[in-house]
Amino acid sequence: MPVDFKDSQTKDNLMRAFAGESQARNRYTFGASQAKKEHQHVIEAVFRFTADQEKEHAEIFYNHLKEFAGETIHVDGGYPVDIHKDLEKLLRSAQHNEYEEYDTVYKTFGDIAKEEGFNKVAASFHMIANIEKTHGDRFARFAQLLEENKLYVSDVEIGWMCLHCGHIHWGKEAPKECPVCHHDQGYFIRMSLVPFVE
């Protein structure tokens, strides 16, 4: 049964989602800074890449609230404090949070929006839920590589790309230093994980 937007749960859920995405973006920016300090530039890039996507999600949710411009929407919500000293825990926490948004939060918000008659908002929640699953999978993959000490080592010969200059090295291990730009091993990523490569 259609509900007036100003009296809807959907309005509040959009603001909760906007707050959650905004906080996730900041947490991932903080994670990127920590990875940079540890010379784990690939992990830094993963966090920044995901943070940029979270900003886009926040903007999508925020734009659904245009008719409330100039007003304040009060909502309650719980948000994680993911302050960890090691990158594996940061990645696993990010994975957990992304899966929670995917499987619980945004699917529920989307179902409520649909029930209340806000089909465009419902579509945003459901489609972004699927993106959050992809984020969780990506964080899990890099966490596993770190945990297994395989971020820069492979059991078979593979291609490794320097994210700084694009040099490709073939071998079972990424070089300690790029022979072209002389940046450290932390810039090397498996070719199979490089964005924009077929």
C-alpha positions as CSV (number, residue, x, y, z in Angstrom):
1,M,0.0,0.0,0.0
2,P,1.5,3.4,-1.0
3,V,2.8,5.5,1.8
4,D,3.5,9.3,1.9
5,F,7.3,9.6,1.5
6,K,7.6,12.0,4.5
7,D,6.0,9.4,6.8
8,S,7.8,6.4,5.3
9,Q,10.3,4.0,6.7
10,T,12.0,4.4,3.3
11,K,12.9,8.0,4.0
12,D,14.6,7.0,7.2
13,N,16.3,4.0,5.6
14,L,17.7,6.2,2.9
15,M,19.3,8.5,5.5
16,R,20.6,5.5,7.4
17,A,22.1,4.2,4.2
18,F,23.6,7.6,3.3
19,A,25.2,7.7,6.8
20,G,26.5,4.1,6.5
21,E,28.0,4.6,3.1
22,S,29.6,7.9,4.2
23,Q,31.2,6.2,7.2
24,A,32.3,3.2,5.1
25,R,34.0,5.6,2.8
26,N,35.9,7.2,5.7
27,R,36.8,3.8,7.2
28,Y,38.2,2.7,3.8
29,T,40.1,5.9,3.4
30,F,41.6,5.3,6.9
31,G,42.4,1.7,5.9
32,A,44.1,3.0,2.7
33,S,46.3,5.3,4.8
34,Q,47.3,2.5,7.1
35,A,48.2,0.3,4.1
36,K,50.2,3.1,2.6
37,K,52.3,3.4,5.8
38,E,53.0,-0.3,5.6
39,H,54.0,0.0,1.9
40,Q,51.1,-2.3,0.9
41,H,50.1,-0.1,-2.1
42,V,47.9,-2.7,-3.7
43,I,45.8,-2.9,-0.5
44,E,45.8,0.9,-0.4
45,A,44.4,0.9,-3.9
46,V,41.7,-1.7,-3.0
47,F,40.6,0.4,-0.1
48,R,40.6,3.7,-2.2
49,F,38.8,2.0,-5.1
50,T,36.1,0.8,-2.8
51,A,35.9,4.1,-0.9
52,D,35.2,5.9,-4.2
53,Q,32.4,3.5,-5.0
54,E,30.9,3.9,-1.5
55,K,30.8,7.7,-2.2
56,E,28.8,7.0,-5.3
57,H,26.3,4.9,-3.3
58,A,26.0,7.6,-0.7
59,E,25.2,10.1,-3.4
60,I,22.6,7.8,-4.9
61,F,20.8,7.4,-1.6
62,Y,21.1,11.1,-0.8
63,N,19.6,12.1,-4.2
64,H,16.5,10.1,-3.4
65,L,16.0,12.6,-0.5
66,K,15.9,15.8,-2.7
67,E,12.4,16.8,-1.7
68,F,13.7,17.2,1.9
69,A,16.3,19.8,0.9
70,G,16.8,22.2,3.8
71,E,15.3,19.8,6.4
72,T,16.9,17.5,8.9
73,I,16.1,13.8,9.1
74,H,16.7,12.3,12.5
75,V,17.6,8.5,12.5
76,D,19.2,6.1,14.8
77,G,21.7,3.6,13.6
78,G,24.6,1.5,14.7
79,Y,27.9,1.6,12.8
80,P,31.1,-0.4,13.3
81,V,34.3,0.8,14.9
82,D,36.9,-1.0,12.8
83,I,40.2,0.2,14.3
84,H,42.7,-2.6,13.9
85,K,46.5,-2.6,13.8
86,D,46.8,-5.2,11.1
87,L,45.6,-5.1,7.5
88,E,44.1,-8.6,7.6
89,K,41.7,-7.6,10.4
90,L,40.8,-4.4,8.6
91,L,40.1,-6.4,5.4
92,R,38.1,-9.0,7.2
93,S,36.0,-6.3,9.1
94,A,35.3,-4.6,5.8
95,Q,34.3,-8.0,4.3
96,H,31.9,-8.6,7.2
97,N,30.3,-5.2,6.9
98,E,29.9,-5.4,3.1
99,Y,28.2,-8.8,3.4
100,E,25.9,-7.5,6.2
101,E,24.8,-4.6,3.9
102,Y,24.3,-7.1,1.1
103,D,22.5,-9.9,2.8
104,T,20.6,-8.1,5.6
105,V,20.4,-4.4,5.5
106,Y,19.9,-3.3,1.9
107,K,17.7,-6.2,0.8
108,T,15.4,-5.4,3.8
109,F,15.5,-1.7,3.0
110,G,14.7,-2.5,-0.7
111,D,11.8,-4.8,0.3
112,I,10.3,-2.1,2.6
113,A,10.7,0.5,-0.2
114,K,8.8,-1.7,-2.6
115,E,6.1,-2.4,-0.1
116,E,5.7,1.3,0.5
117,G,5.4,2.0,-3.2
118,F,8.9,3.5,-3.9
119,N,10.0,1.2,-6.7
120,K,13.0,3.4,-7.9
121,V,14.3,3.5,-4.3
122,A,13.8,-0.3,-4.0
123,A,15.7,-0.8,-7.2
124,S,18.6,1.3,-5.9
125,F,18.8,-0.7,-2.6
126,H,18.6,-4.1,-4.3
127,M,21.2,-3.2,-7.0
128,I,23.6,-1.7,-4.5
129,A,23.2,-4.7,-2.2
130,N,24.6,-6.8,-5.1
131,I,27.6,-4.4,-5.4
132,E,28.3,-4.7,-1.7
133,K,28.6,-8.5,-2.2
134,T,31.2,-7.8,-4.8
135,H,33.0,-5.5,-2.3
136,G,32.9,-8.2,0.3
137,D,34.3,-10.8,-2.1
138,R,37.1,-8.4,-3.0
139,F,38.1,-7.7,0.6
140,A,38.0,-11.4,1.3
141,R,40.3,-12.3,-1.6
142,F,43.0,-9.8,-0.5
143,A,42.6,-10.8,3.1
144,Q,43.2,-14.4,2.2
145,L,46.3,-13.6,0.1
146,L,47.7,-11.7,3.1
147,E,46.9,-14.4,5.5
148,E,48.5,-17.1,3.3
149,N,51.5,-14.9,2.6
150,K,50.7,-15.1,-1.1
151,L,50.1,-11.5,-1.9
152,Y,53.4,-11.4,-3.8
153,V,54.0,-15.1,-4.3
154,S,52.4,-17.7,-6.5
155,D,52.6,-21.5,-6.8
156,V,52.9,-21.1,-10.6
157,E,54.5,-18.5,-12.9
158,I,52.1,-15.6,-13.4
159,G,52.1,-12.0,-14.6
160,W,52.6,-9.2,-12.0
161,M,51.9,-5.6,-12.8
162,C,53.4,-2.6,-11.2
163,L,50.5,-0.3,-10.4
164,H,52.8,2.7,-10.5
165,C,54.3,2.4,-14.1
166,G,52.5,-0.6,-15.6
167,H,55.6,-2.8,-15.9
168,I,54.7,-6.5,-16.2
169,H,57.0,-9.1,-14.6
170,W,56.5,-12.9,-15.2
171,G,57.4,-15.3,-12.4
172,K,56.4,-17.0,-9.2
173,E,57.1,-13.9,-7.2
174,A,56.7,-10.2,-7.7
175,P,60.1,-8.4,-7.8
176,K,61.2,-6.7,-4.6
177,E,61.6,-3.5,-6.6
178,C,60.2,-2.5,-10.0
179,P,63.1,-2.5,-12.5
180,V,61.5,0.3,-14.4
181,C,60.3,2.9,-11.9
182,H,62.1,1.5,-8.8
183,H,59.0,1.4,-6.6
184,D,58.8,-1.3,-4.0
185,Q,57.1,-4.7,-4.2
186,G,54.0,-3.3,-2.6
187,Y,53.0,-1.8,-5.9
188,F,52.8,-5.2,-7.7
189,I,49.5,-7.0,-8.2
190,R,48.6,-10.3,-9.9
191,M,47.5,-9.7,-13.5
192,S,44.3,-11.6,-12.8
193,L,43.4,-9.0,-10.2
194,V,44.3,-5.9,-12.2
195,P,41.3,-3.7,-13.0
196,F,40.8,-2.9,-16.7
197,V,42.7,-5.9,-18.0
198,E,40.9,-8.6,-20.0
